Amino acid sequence: MEQYQPDSLSAAQLAAMRRSMTSGRGALTRRSMLRASGIGALAVGGLGTLSACGIPPAKREGDAPASDDHSAEEKRISFSNWTEYMDVSEDEKSRPTLEAFRKRTGITVKYTEDINDNVEFFGKIKPQLAAGQDTGRDLINVTDWLAARLIRLGWAQKLDPANLPHAYANLSSQFRSPDWDPGRAYSYPWTGISTVIAYNKKATGGRKIESVSQLLEDPKLKGKVGFLSEMRDSIGMTLIDMGKDPGKFTDDDFDATVARIQKAVDKKQIRRFTGNDYTSDLSKGDLAACLAWAGDVIQLQADNPDIEFVIPEAGYITSTDNLLVPAKARHKANAEKLIDYYYEPPVAAQLAAYINYVCPVEGVREELAKIDKSMASNTLILPDKAMAAKSRAFRSLSSKEETAYEEKFAKLIGA
């Protein structure tokens, strides 16, 4: 299939966009909502609350109810995404890649930024899905733990590989087979989200902070360390530092990790647990070092030359935001075409240049270099082989584990 060259923003336009970005824009805004907050999950209720609410779970094991696909006669898609997670023209009046898709295919995309938080969004769509009804959405973008839940409940449709030639060929090996969706039968990643160590070299006196052990134990950092209020990131990074695999840990491993972080809390080594609001503290030097999301770091470095990041030698946590077609969606084939479109390297490059998160598409480096050479060499957007080899994913949790672990973590962070 011939690759289509989208109507592209010029390098100057993209540079202007980045200059106009503040620490509160874009994907950063949604990070402040605690993208997978366990506290929110407990408040809304996990899988165990479905029956208690009188909503019976659908069939499990990914057996989504078959839907009548109206893609051929209805050339449209309804796509729900996070706020500021799509490229926008300089005048903010259009979304270039979506417009190019419409011109090529004749498929109109009703694009809605109605996902502010995974838990909140799950609450919106759960009643219809549990009742076997169409949610009014053909494509959604949710973080991996919620994607796993939807697949487990049978509320996501199995994708047709025939409609996904670019996606199948170009998906980075790092993201090909998560334990919650082996072989990517039901989902494809929109972006990868890397958790790294960030530090303000002015606040550390020029010292390099290279490990979670330093964050938890270095007396020179006492009271100036930040951890994340997202359980999977803070626990996962500490598990790795302790020589444990976050993809295979036990209950005892989890408890030992909580105890280690609790010790740092008790000694006031950790200043606080944060969502995205660590960014301002790190820039000002109120936090000397912290766990951070890579997309944030790219933004911070653009404005503050004192901000540095490190990939710990032991490894780091990677998560993903993922595209799924909900059960009973009316336009599955059209949605699959849109997924595949974003796996064409020219399109993927244009998106990555705007949102600055890890691009899951192989072969995008050359296209990204045409837009911005510095981005093409930034391992936080395009991990090299050495960085990819250090990535670790937090394993899927059962509903029982999810409830127990989140309760323990909420107690740890004082929530």
Contacts in CASP RR format, 6 or more apart in sequence:
PFRMAT RR
TARGET T0000
AUTHOR 0000-0000-0000
METHOD contacts of the structure
MODEL  1
MEQYQPDSLSAAQLAAMRRSMTSGRGALTRRSMLRASGIGALAVGGLGTL
SACGIPPAKREGDAPASDDHSAEEKRISFSNWTEYMDVSEDEKSRPTLEA
FRKRTGITVKYTEDINDNVEFFGKIKPQLAAGQDTGRDLINVTDWLAARL
IRLGWAQKLDPANLPHAYANLSSQFRSPDWDPGRAYSYPWTGISTVIAYN
KKATGGRKIESVSQLLEDPKLKGKVGFLSEMRDSIGMTLIDMGKDPGKFT
DDDFDATVARIQKAVDKKQIRRFTGNDYTSDLSKGDLAACLAWAGDVIQL
QADNPDIEFVIPEAGYITSTDNLLVPAKARHKANAEKLIDYYYEPPVAAQ
LAAYINYVCPVEGVREELAKIDKSMASNTLILPDKAMAAKSRAFRSLSSK
EETAYEEKFAKLIGA
1 165 0 8 1.000
1 166 0 8 1.000
3 166 0 8 1.000
3 344 0 8 1.000
3 345 0 8 1.000
3 346 0 8 1.000
4 100 0 8 1.000
4 104 0 8 1.000
4 344 0 8 1.000
4 346 0 8 1.000
4 347 0 8 1.000
5 346 0 8 1.000
6 96 0 8 1.000
6 97 0 8 1.000
6 100 0 8 1.000
6 346 0 8 1.000
6 347 0 8 1.000
6 350 0 8 1.000
7 96 0 8 1.000
7 99 0 8 1.000
7 100 0 8 1.000
7 103 0 8 1.000
8 96 0 8 1.000
8 346 0 8 1.000
8 350 0 8 1.000
8 371 0 8 1.000
9 17 0 8 1.000
9 87 0 8 1.000
9 89 0 8 1.000
9 90 0 8 1.000
9 96 0 8 1.000
9 350 0 8 1.000
9 353 0 8 1.000
9 371 0 8 1.000
11 370 0 8 1.000
11 371 0 8 1.000
11 372 0 8 1.000
13 89 0 8 1.000
13 90 0 8 1.000
14 353 0 8 1.000
14 354 0 8 1.000
14 371 0 8 1.000
14 372 0 8 1.000
15 372 0 8 1.000
16 90 0 8 1.000
17 88 0 8 1.000
17 90 0 8 1.000
17 354 0 8 1.000
18 302 0 8 1.000
21 299 0 8 1.000
21 302 0 8 1.000
23 279 0 8 1.000
23 280 0 8 1.000
23 283 0 8 1.000
23 296 0 8 1.000
23 299 0 8 1.000
23 300 0 8 1.000
23 303 0 8 1.000
24 32 0 8 1.000
24 276 0 8 1.000
24 279 0 8 1.000
25 84 0 8 1.000
26 83 0 8 1.000
26 84 0 8 1.000
26 85 0 8 1.000
26 355 0 8 1.000
27 82 0 8 1.000
27 84 0 8 1.000
27 85 0 8 1.000
27 191 0 8 1.000
27 295 0 8 1.000
27 355 0 8 1.000
27 356 0 8 1.000
27 357 0 8 1.000
28 276 0 8 1.000
28 279 0 8 1.000
28 295 0 8 1.000
28 296 0 8 1.000
28 299 0 8 1.000
29 83 0 8 1.000
29 84 0 8 1.000
29 276 0 8 1.000
30 82 0 8 1.000
30 83 0 8 1.000
30 84 0 8 1.000
30 85 0 8 1.000
30 115 0 8 1.000
30 116 0 8 1.000
30 117 0 8 1.000
31 275 0 8 1.000
31 276 0 8 1.000
31 293 0 8 1.000
31 296 0 8 1.000
32 275 0 8 1.000
32 276 0 8 1.000
32 277 0 8 1.000
33 116 0 8 1.000
33 117 0 8 1.000
34 40 0 8 1.000
34 117 0 8 1.000
34 229 0 8 1.000
34 230 0 8 1.000
34 275 0 8 1.000
35 117 0 8 1.000
35 118 0 8 1.000
35 143 0 8 1.000
35 230 0 8 1.000
36 118 0 8 1.000
36 119 0 8 1.000
36 143 0 8 1.000
36 145 0 8 1.000
36 146 0 8 1.000
36 230 0 8 1.000
36 231 0 8 1.000
36 232 0 8 1.000
36 319 0 8 1.000
37 117 0 8 1.000
37 118 0 8 1.000
37 119 0 8 1.000
37 229 0 8 1.000
37 230 0 8 1.000
38 119 0 8 1.000
38 230 0 8 1.000
38 231 0 8 1.000
38 406 0 8 1.000
38 409 0 8 1.000
38 410 0 8 1.000
39 229 0 8 1.000
39 406 0 8 1.000
39 410 0 8 1.000
39 415 0 8 1.000
40 117 0 8 1.000
40 119 0 8 1.000
41 119 0 8 1.000
41 402 0 8 1.000
41 406 0 8 1.000
42 403 0 8 1.000
42 406 0 8 1.000
42 407 0 8 1.000
42 410 0 8 1.000
43 119 0 8 1.000
44 119 0 8 1.000
44 120 0 8 1.000
44 122 0 8 1.000
44 123 0 8 1.000
46 399 0 8 1.000
46 402 0 8 1.000
46 403 0 8 1.000
47 57 0 8 1.000
47 149 0 8 1.000
47 152 0 8 1.000
47 153 0 8 1.000
47 399 0 8 1.000
47 402 0 8 1.000
48 399 0 8 1.000
48 403 0 8 1.000
50 56 0 8 1.000
50 57 0 8 1.000
50 126 0 8 1.000
50 130 0 8 1.000
51 57 0 8 1.000
55 126 0 8 1.000
55 127 0 8 1.000
55 130 0 8 1.000
55 131 0 8 1.000
56 130 0 8 1.000
57 130 0 8 1.000
57 153 0 8 1.000
58 64 0 8 1.000
58 65 0 8 1.000
58 129 0 8 1.000
58 130 0 8 1.000
58 132 0 8 1.000
58 153 0 8 1.000
58 154 0 8 1.000
58 155 0 8 1.000
58 327 0 8 1.000
59 65 0 8 1.000
59 154 0 8 1.000
60 152 0 8 1.000
60 153 0 8 1.000
60 154 0 8 1.000
61 152 0 8 1.000
61 154 0 8 1.000
62 151 0 8 1.000
62 152 0 8 1.000
62 153 0 8 1.000
62 154 0 8 1.000
62 156 0 8 1.000
62 158 0 8 1.000
62 186 0 8 1.000
63 154 0 8 1.000
64 154 0 8 1.000
64 155 0 8 1.000
64 156 0 8 1.000
64 157 0 8 1.000
64 158 0 8 1.000
64 327 0 8 1.000
65 132 0 8 1.000
65 327 0 8 1.000
65 328 0 8 1.000
67 134 0 8 1.000
67 157 0 8 1.000
67 327 0 8 1.000
67 328 0 8 1.000
67 329 0 8 1.000
67 330 0 8 1.000
67 332 0 8 1.000
68 330 0 8 1.000
69 330 0 8 1.000
69 331 0 8 1.000
69 332 0 8 1.000
69 333 0 8 1.000
70 330 0 8 1.000
70 331 0 8 1.000
71 330 0 8 1.000
71 331 0 8 1.000
71 332 0 8 1.000
71 333 0 8 1.000
71 334 0 8 1.000
72 333 0 8 1.000
74 330 0 8 1.000
74 331 0 8 1.000
74 334 0 8 1.000
75 105 0 8 1.000
75 106 0 8 1.000
75 107 0 8 1.000
75 108 0 8 1.000
75 334 0 8 1.000
76 107 0 8 1.000
76 108 0 8 1.000
76 109 0 8 1.000
76 110 0 8 1.000
76 331 0 8 1.000
76 334 0 8 1.000
77 107 0 8 1.000
77 108 0 8 1.000
77 109 0 8 1.000
77 110 0 8 1.000
77 138 0 8 1.000
77 139 0 8 1.000
77 331 0 8 1.000
77 334 0 8 1.000
77 335 0 8 1.000
77 338 0 8 1.000
78 109 0 8 1.000
78 110 0 8 1.000
78 112 0 8 1.000
78 136 0 8 1.000
78 137 0 8 1.000
78 138 0 8 1.000
78 139 0 8 1.000
78 331 0 8 1.000
79 109 0 8 1.000
79 110 0 8 1.000
79 111 0 8 1.000
79 112 0 8 1.000
79 137 0 8 1.000
79 138 0 8 1.000
79 139 0 8 1.000
79 140 0 8 1.000
79 141 0 8 1.000
79 335 0 8 1.000
79 338 0 8 1.000
80 112 0 8 1.000
80 113 0 8 1.000
80 114 0 8 1.000
80 115 0 8 1.000
80 121 0 8 1.000
80 137 0 8 1.000
80 139 0 8 1.000
80 140 0 8 1.000
80 141 0 8 1.000
81 111 0 8 1.000
81 112 0 8 1.000
81 113 0 8 1.000
81 115 0 8 1.000
81 140 0 8 1.000
81 141 0 8 1.000
82 113 0 8 1.000
82 115 0 8 1.000
82 116 0 8 1.000
82 141 0 8 1.000
82 321 0 8 1.000
83 113 0 8 1.000
83 115 0 8 1.000
83 116 0 8 1.000
84 113 0 8 1.000
84 355 0 8 1.000
85 113 0 8 1.000
85 141 0 8 1.000
85 190 0 8 1.000
85 191 0 8 1.000
85 321 0 8 1.000
85 355 0 8 1.000
86 95 0 8 1.000
86 97 0 8 1.000
86 98 0 8 1.000
86 111 0 8 1.000
86 113 0 8 1.000
86 351 0 8 1.000
86 354 0 8 1.000
86 355 0 8 1.000
87 95 0 8 1.000
87 96 0 8 1.000
87 97 0 8 1.000
87 350 0 8 1.000
87 351 0 8 1.000
87 353 0 8 1.000
87 354 0 8 1.000
87 355 0 8 1.000
88 94 0 8 1.000
88 95 0 8 1.000
88 96 0 8 1.000
88 354 0 8 1.000
89 95 0 8 1.000
89 96 0 8 1.000
95 111 0 8 1.000
96 350 0 8 1.000
97 341 0 8 1.000
97 342 0 8 1.000
97 347 0 8 1.000
97 350 0 8 1.000
97 351 0 8 1.000
98 109 0 8 1.000
98 111 0 8 1.000
100 347 0 8 1.000
101 107 0 8 1.000
101 109 0 8 1.000
101 338 0 8 1.000
101 341 0 8 1.000
102 108 0 8 1.000
102 109 0 8 1.000
105 337 0 8 1.000
107 334 0 8 1.000
107 337 0 8 1.000
107 338 0 8 1.000
109 338 0 8 1.000
114 121 0 8 1.000
114 124 0 8 1.000
115 121 0 8 1.000
115 140 0 8 1.000
115 141 0 8 1.000
115 142 0 8 1.000
118 142 0 8 1.000
118 143 0 8 1.000
118 145 0 8 1.000
118 146 0 8 1.000
121 140 0 8 1.000
121 142 0 8 1.000
121 146 0 8 1.000
122 142 0 8 1.000
122 146 0 8 1.000
122 149 0 8 1.000
125 135 0 8 1.000
125 137 0 8 1.000
125 140 0 8 1.000
125 326 0 8 1.000
128 134 0 8 1.000
128 135 0 8 1.000
128 136 0 8 1.000
128 328 0 8 1.000
129 135 0 8 1.000
129 150 0 8 1.000
129 153 0 8 1.000
129 155 0 8 1.000
129 326 0 8 1.000
129 327 0 8 1.000
129 328 0 8 1.000
130 155 0 8 1.000
132 327 0 8 1.000
132 328 0 8 1.000
133 328 0 8 1.000
134 326 0 8 1.000
134 328 0 8 1.000
134 329 0 8 1.000
134 330 0 8 1.000
135 326 0 8 1.000
135 328 0 8 1.000
135 329 0 8 1.000
136 329 0 8 1.000
136 330 0 8 1.000
137 326 0 8 1.000
137 329 0 8 1.000
138 325 0 8 1.000
138 326 0 8 1.000
138 329 0 8 1.000
138 330 0 8 1.000
138 331 0 8 1.000
138 332 0 8 1.000
138 334 0 8 1.000
138 335 0 8 1.000
139 323 0 8 1.000
139 324 0 8 1.000
139 325 0 8 1.000
139 329 0 8 1.000
139 335 0 8 1.000
139 338 0 8 1.000
139 339 0 8 1.000
140 323 0 8 1.000
140 324 0 8 1.000
140 325 0 8 1.000
140 326 0 8 1.000
141 190 0 8 1.000
141 321 0 8 1.000
141 322 0 8 1.000
141 323 0 8 1.000
141 324 0 8 1.000
142 150 0 8 1.000
142 321 0 8 1.000
142 322 0 8 1.000
142 324 0 8 1.000
143 193 0 8 1.000
143 319 0 8 1.000
143 320 0 8 1.000
143 321 0 8 1.000
143 322 0 8 1.000
144 178 0 8 1.000
144 180 0 8 1.000
144 319 0 8 1.000
144 320 0 8 1.000
144 321 0 8 1.000
144 322 0 8 1.000
144 393 0 8 1.000
145 232 0 8 1.000
145 319 0 8 1.000
145 396 0 8 1.000
145 397 0 8 1.000
145 402 0 8 1.000
147 156 0 8 1.000
147 180 0 8 1.000
147 181 0 8 1.000
147 186 0 8 1.000
147 187 0 8 1.000
147 322 0 8 1.000
147 324 0 8 1.000
148 178 0 8 1.000
148 180 0 8 1.000
148 181 0 8 1.000
148 396 0 8 1.000
150 156 0 8 1.000
150 324 0 8 1.000
150 326 0 8 1.000
151 180 0 8 1.000
151 181 0 8 1.000
151 186 0 8 1.000
151 187 0 8 1.000
151 324 0 8 1.000
152 180 0 8 1.000
154 327 0 8 1.000
155 326 0 8 1.000
155 327 0 8 1.000
156 186 0 8 1.000
156 187 0 8 1.000
156 324 0 8 1.000
156 325 0 8 1.000
156 326 0 8 1.000
156 327 0 8 1.000
157 186 0 8 1.000
157 324 0 8 1.000
157 325 0 8 1.000
157 326 0 8 1.000
157 327 0 8 1.000
157 329 0 8 1.000
157 332 0 8 1.000
158 185 0 8 1.000
158 186 0 8 1.000
159 184 0 8 1.000
159 185 0 8 1.000
159 186 0 8 1.000
159 187 0 8 1.000
159 188 0 8 1.000
159 325 0 8 1.000
159 336 0 8 1.000
159 339 0 8 1.000
160 332 0 8 1.000
160 333 0 8 1.000
160 336 0 8 1.000
161 168 0 8 1.000
163 333 0 8 1.000
163 336 0 8 1.000
163 337 0 8 1.000
163 340 0 8 1.000
164 188 0 8 1.000
164 336 0 8 1.000
164 339 0 8 1.000
164 340 0 8 1.000
164 343 0 8 1.000
165 340 0 8 1.000
166 340 0 8 1.000
166 341 0 8 1.000
166 343 0 8 1.000
166 344 0 8 1.000
167 188 0 8 1.000
167 339 0 8 1.000
167 340 0 8 1.000
167 343 0 8 1.000
169 343 0 8 1.000
170 343 0 8 1.000
170 344 0 8 1.000
170 345 0 8 1.000
170 348 0 8 1.000
170 361 0 8 1.000
170 362 0 8 1.000
170 363 0 8 1.000
171 184 0 8 1.000
171 188 0 8 1.000
171 189 0 8 1.000
171 343 0 8 1.000
171 360 0 8 1.000
171 361 0 8 1.000
171 362 0 8 1.000
172 360 0 8 1.000
172 361 0 8 1.000
172 362 0 8 1.000
172 388 0 8 1.000
173 362 0 8 1.000
173 388 0 8 1.000
174 318 0 8 1.000
174 360 0 8 1.000
174 383 0 8 1.000
174 388 0 8 1.000
174 391 0 8 1.000
175 184 0 8 1.000
175 189 0 8 1.000
175 192 0 8 1.000
175 320 0 8 1.000
175 360 0 8 1.000
176 183 0 8 1.000
176 184 0 8 1.000
177 183 0 8 1.000
177 184 0 8 1.000
178 184 0 8 1.000
178 320 0 8 1.000
178 393 0 8 1.000
179 247 0 8 1.000
179 393 0 8 1.000
179 395 0 8 1.000
179 396 0 8 1.000
180 396 0 8 1.000
181 187 0 8 1.000
181 322 0 8 1.000
186 324 0 8 1.000
187 322 0 8 1.000
187 323 0 8 1.000
187 324 0 8 1.000
188 322 0 8 1.000
188 323 0 8 1.000
188 339 0 8 1.000
188 343 0 8 1.000
188 360 0 8 1.000
189 320 0 8 1.000
189 321 0 8 1.000
189 322 0 8 1.000
189 323 0 8 1.000
189 360 0 8 1.000
190 320 0 8 1.000
190 321 0 8 1.000
190 322 0 8 1.000
190 323 0 8 1.000
190 342 0 8 1.000
190 360 0 8 1.000
191 320 0 8 1.000
191 321 0 8 1.000
191 355 0 8 1.000
191 357 0 8 1.000
191 358 0 8 1.000
191 359 0 8 1.000
191 360 0 8 1.000
192 318 0 8 1.000
192 319 0 8 1.000
192 320 0 8 1.000
192 321 0 8 1.000
192 357 0 8 1.000
192 358 0 8 1.000
192 359 0 8 1.000
192 360 0 8 1.000
193 293 0 8 1.000
193 294 0 8 1.000
193 295 0 8 1.000
193 318 0 8 1.000
193 319 0 8 1.000
193 320 0 8 1.000
193 321 0 8 1.000
193 357 0 8 1.000
193 358 0 8 1.000
194 293 0 8 1.000
194 294 0 8 1.000
194 295 0 8 1.000
194 316 0 8 1.000
194 317 0 8 1.000
194 318 0 8 1.000
194 358 0 8 1.000
194 380 0 8 1.000
194 383 0 8 1.000
194 391 0 8 1.000
195 228 0 8 1.000
195 233 0 8 1.000
195 236 0 8 1.000
195 237 0 8 1.000
195 291 0 8 1.000
195 292 0 8 1.000
195 293 0 8 1.000
195 294 0 8 1.000
195 316 0 8 1.000
195 317 0 8 1.000
195 318 0 8 1.000
195 319 0 8 1.000
196 291 0 8 1.000
196 292 0 8 1.000
196 293 0 8 1.000
196 294 0 8 1.000
196 297 0 8 1.000
196 309 0 8 1.000
196 310 0 8 1.000
196 311 0 8 1.000
196 312 0 8 1.000
196 316 0 8 1.000
196 380 0 8 1.000
197 209 0 8 1.000
197 210 0 8 1.000
197 211 0 8 1.000
197 212 0 8 1.000
197 215 0 8 1.000
197 289 0 8 1.000
197 290 0 8 1.000
197 291 0 8 1.000
197 292 0 8 1.000
197 309 0 8 1.000
197 310 0 8 1.000
197 311 0 8 1.000
197 312 0 8 1.000
198 282 0 8 1.000
198 289 0 8 1.000
198 290 0 8 1.000
198 291 0 8 1.000
198 292 0 8 1.000
198 296 0 8 1.000
198 297 0 8 1.000
198 300 0 8 1.000
198 307 0 8 1.000
198 308 0 8 1.000
198 309 0 8 1.000
198 310 0 8 1.000
199 208 0 8 1.000
199 209 0 8 1.000
199 282 0 8 1.000
199 288 0 8 1.000
199 289 0 8 1.000
199 290 0 8 1.000
199 307 0 8 1.000
199 308 0 8 1.000
199 309 0 8 1.000
199 310 0 8 1.000
200 282 0 8 1.000
200 283 0 8 1.000
200 285 0 8 1.000
200 287 0 8 1.000
200 288 0 8 1.000
200 289 0 8 1.000
200 304 0 8 1.000
200 306 0 8 1.000
200 307 0 8 1.000
200 308 0 8 1.000
201 207 0 8 1.000
201 208 0 8 1.000
201 306 0 8 1.000
201 307 0 8 1.000
201 308 0 8 1.000
202 285 0 8 1.000
202 306 0 8 1.000
203 224 0 8 1.000
203 285 0 8 1.000
203 287 0 8 1.000
203 288 0 8 1.000
203 289 0 8 1.000
203 306 0 8 1.000
204 220 0 8 1.000
204 221 0 8 1.000
204 288 0 8 1.000
204 289 0 8 1.000
207 220 0 8 1.000
208 308 0 8 1.000
208 310 0 8 1.000
209 215 0 8 1.000
209 218 0 8 1.000
209 221 0 8 1.000
209 288 0 8 1.000
209 289 0 8 1.000
209 310 0 8 1.000
210 310 0 8 1.000
210 312 0 8 1.000
210 313 0 8 1.000
211 241 0 8 1.000
211 312 0 8 1.000
211 313 0 8 1.000
211 314 0 8 1.000
212 237 0 8 1.000
212 238 0 8 1.000
212 240 0 8 1.000
212 241 0 8 1.000
212 291 0 8 1.000
212 312 0 8 1.000
212 314 0 8 1.000
213 241 0 8 1.000
214 221 0 8 1.000
214 289 0 8 1.000
215 221 0 8 1.000
215 225 0 8 1.000
215 226 0 8 1.000
215 227 0 8 1.000
215 264 0 8 1.000
215 269 0 8 1.000
215 270 0 8 1.000
215 289 0 8 1.000
215 290 0 8 1.000
215 291 0 8 1.000
216 225 0 8 1.000
216 238 0 8 1.000
216 260 0 8 1.000
216 261 0 8 1.000
216 263 0 8 1.000
216 264 0 8 1.000
216 269 0 8 1.000
216 270 0 8 1.000
217 264 0 8 1.000
217 269 0 8 1.000
221 269 0 8 1.000
221 288 0 8 1.000
221 289 0 8 1.000
222 267 0 8 1.000
222 268 0 8 1.000
222 269 0 8 1.000
223 268 0 8 1.000
223 269 0 8 1.000
223 270 0 8 1.000
223 271 0 8 1.000
224 271 0 8 1.000
224 285 0 8 1.000
224 286 0 8 1.000
224 287 0 8 1.000
224 288 0 8 1.000
224 289 0 8 1.000
225 264 0 8 1.000
225 269 0 8 1.000
225 270 0 8 1.000
225 271 0 8 1.000
225 287 0 8 1.000
225 288 0 8 1.000
225 289 0 8 1.000
225 290 0 8 1.000
226 270 0 8 1.000
226 271 0 8 1.000
226 272 0 8 1.000
226 273 0 8 1.000
226 274 0 8 1.000
226 278 0 8 1.000
226 281 0 8 1.000
226 287 0 8 1.000
226 289 0 8 1.000
226 290 0 8 1.000
226 291 0 8 1.000
227 234 0 8 1.000
227 261 0 8 1.000
227 270 0 8 1.000
227 273 0 8 1.000
227 274 0 8 1.000
227 290 0 8 1.000
227 291 0 8 1.000
227 413 0 8 1.000
228 234 0 8 1.000
228 273 0 8 1.000
228 274 0 8 1.000
228 275 0 8 1.000
228 278 0 8 1.000
228 290 0 8 1.000
228 291 0 8 1.000
228 292 0 8 1.000
229 273 0 8 1.000
229 274 0 8 1.000
229 275 0 8 1.000
229 413 0 8 1.000
229 415 0 8 1.000
230 275 0 8 1.000
231 405 0 8 1.000
231 406 0 8 1.000
231 409 0 8 1.000
232 246 0 8 1.000
232 317 0 8 1.000
232 319 0 8 1.000
232 394 0 8 1.000
233 291 0 8 1.000
233 293 0 8 1.000
233 317 0 8 1.000
233 319 0 8 1.000
234 261 0 8 1.000
234 273 0 8 1.000
234 291 0 8 1.000
234 409 0 8 1.000
235 246 0 8 1.000
235 254 0 8 1.000
235 257 0 8 1.000
235 258 0 8 1.000
235 261 0 8 1.000
235 394 0 8 1.000
235 405 0 8 1.000
235 409 0 8 1.000
236 246 0 8 1.000
236 257 0 8 1.000
236 317 0 8 1.000
236 392 0 8 1.000
236 394 0 8 1.000
237 291 0 8 1.000
237 312 0 8 1.000
237 316 0 8 1.000
237 317 0 8 1.000
238 257 0 8 1.000
238 260 0 8 1.000
238 261 0 8 1.000
239 245 0 8 1.000
239 246 0 8 1.000
239 249 0 8 1.000
239 253 0 8 1.000
239 254 0 8 1.000
239 257 0 8 1.000
240 246 0 8 1.000
240 312 0 8 1.000
240 314 0 8 1.000
240 315 0 8 1.000
240 316 0 8 1.000
240 317 0 8 1.000
240 392 0 8 1.000
241 312 0 8 1.000
241 314 0 8 1.000
242 253 0 8 1.000
242 256 0 8 1.000
242 257 0 8 1.000
242 260 0 8 1.000
243 314 0 8 1.000
244 253 0 8 1.000
244 257 0 8 1.000
245 392 0 8 1.000
246 317 0 8 1.000
246 392 0 8 1.000
246 393 0 8 1.000
246 394 0 8 1.000
246 395 0 8 1.000
247 392 0 8 1.000
247 393 0 8 1.000
247 394 0 8 1.000
247 395 0 8 1.000
248 395 0 8 1.000
249 257 0 8 1.000
249 395 0 8 1.000
251 401 0 8 1.000
254 405 0 8 1.000
254 408 0 8 1.000
255 408 0 8 1.000
258 408 0 8 1.000
258 409 0 8 1.000
258 412 0 8 1.000
261 270 0 8 1.000
261 412 0 8 1.000
262 412 0 8 1.000
264 270 0 8 1.000
265 412 0 8 1.000
271 281 0 8 1.000
271 286 0 8 1.000
271 287 0 8 1.000
273 413 0 8 1.000
273 414 0 8 1.000
274 281 0 8 1.000
274 290 0 8 1.000
276 293 0 8 1.000
276 296 0 8 1.000
278 287 0 8 1.000
278 290 0 8 1.000
278 292 0 8 1.000
278 296 0 8 1.000
279 292 0 8 1.000
279 296 0 8 1.000
279 299 0 8 1.000
279 300 0 8 1.000
281 287 0 8 1.000
281 290 0 8 1.000
282 290 0 8 1.000
282 292 0 8 1.000
282 300 0 8 1.000
282 307 0 8 1.000
283 300 0 8 1.000
283 303 0 8 1.000
283 304 0 8 1.000
283 307 0 8 1.000
292 309 0 8 1.000
294 309 0 8 1.000
294 357 0 8 1.000
294 358 0 8 1.000
294 380 0 8 1.000
295 356 0 8 1.000
295 357 0 8 1.000
295 380 0 8 1.000
297 307 0 8 1.000
297 309 0 8 1.000
297 380 0 8 1.000
298 356 0 8 1.000
298 378 0 8 1.000
298 380 0 8 1.000
298 381 0 8 1.000
299 356 0 8 1.000
300 307 0 8 1.000
301 307 0 8 1.000
301 309 0 8 1.000
309 380 0 8 1.000
311 379 0 8 1.000
311 387 0 8 1.000
311 390 0 8 1.000
312 390 0 8 1.000
313 390 0 8 1.000
314 390 0 8 1.000
315 390 0 8 1.000
315 391 0 8 1.000
315 392 0 8 1.000
316 390 0 8 1.000
316 391 0 8 1.000
316 392 0 8 1.000
317 391 0 8 1.000
317 392 0 8 1.000
317 393 0 8 1.000
317 394 0 8 1.000
318 358 0 8 1.000
318 391 0 8 1.000
318 392 0 8 1.000
318 393 0 8 1.000
319 393 0 8 1.000
319 394 0 8 1.000
320 360 0 8 1.000
323 339 0 8 1.000
325 332 0 8 1.000
325 335 0 8 1.000
325 336 0 8 1.000
329 335 0 8 1.000
341 347 0 8 1.000
342 348 0 8 1.000
342 351 0 8 1.000
342 361 0 8 1.000
343 361 0 8 1.000
345 361 0 8 1.000
345 363 0 8 1.000
345 364 0 8 1.000
345 366 0 8 1.000
345 367 0 8 1.000
346 367 0 8 1.000
348 359 0 8 1.000
348 361 0 8 1.000
348 364 0 8 1.000
348 367 0 8 1.000
349 359 0 8 1.000
349 364 0 8 1.000
349 367 0 8 1.000
349 368 0 8 1.000
349 370 0 8 1.000
349 371 0 8 1.000
350 371 0 8 1.000
351 359 0 8 1.000
352 359 0 8 1.000
352 361 0 8 1.000
352 364 0 8 1.000
352 368 0 8 1.000
352 375 0 8 1.000
352 381 0 8 1.000
352 382 0 8 1.000
353 368 0 8 1.000
353 371 0 8 1.000
353 372 0 8 1.000
353 375 0 8 1.000
356 375 0 8 1.000
356 380 0 8 1.000
356 381 0 8 1.000
357 381 0 8 1.000
358 380 0 8 1.000
358 381 0 8 1.000
358 382 0 8 1.000
358 383 0 8 1.000
359 368 0 8 1.000
359 381 0 8 1.000
359 382 0 8 1.000
364 382 0 8 1.000
365 376 0 8 1.000
365 382 0 8 1.000
366 376 0 8 1.000
368 375 0 8 1.000
368 376 0 8 1.000
368 381 0 8 1.000
368 382 0 8 1.000
369 375 0 8 1.000
369 376 0 8 1.000
375 381 0 8 1.000
376 382 0 8 1.000
379 387 0 8 1.000
383 391 0 8 1.000
397 405 0 8 1.000
END
